[in-house]
Amino acid sequence: PDAEYYMAPVYAEARYYFMKRNMSPFLNFRFGTSVPKNKCNKDIRPYVAGAVGYSVGRFDIGLMYQFEKFEDKYESYPSIYKHHQFSLNLGFHF
């Protein structure tokens, strides 16, 4: 493993349930950052995600959109990347 590289995600999450029942649709929002450290990239990267889904007891299913922006400062060729992603999430609360 490369000992000079690590990345730590740090984010806050908020969730709103539409009903006060065991089965309920929900909205979920995350914002935060990823803190990478390697030879080429030492910047903080903004992270935002939103999801809609349905909760049944301790199980969740949701559709999430994620956005992350980062810069690659490799030698003399800096580049800015924007990462957009949709995902289907299955979850269990314990």
DAZIRA-V686401 format. One record per run of one state. SS is the DSSP state (alpha for helix, beta for strand, coil for the rest). FROM is the first residue (numbers start at 1). LEN is the number of residues. If there is no record, write none. Layout:
SS,FROM,LEN ; SS,FROM,LEN
//
This chain:
coil,1,5 ; beta,6,12 ; coil,18,5 ; beta,23,15 ; coil,38,6 ; beta,44,13 ; coil,57,2 ; beta,59,16 ; coil,75,2 ; beta,77,16 ; coil,93,2
//
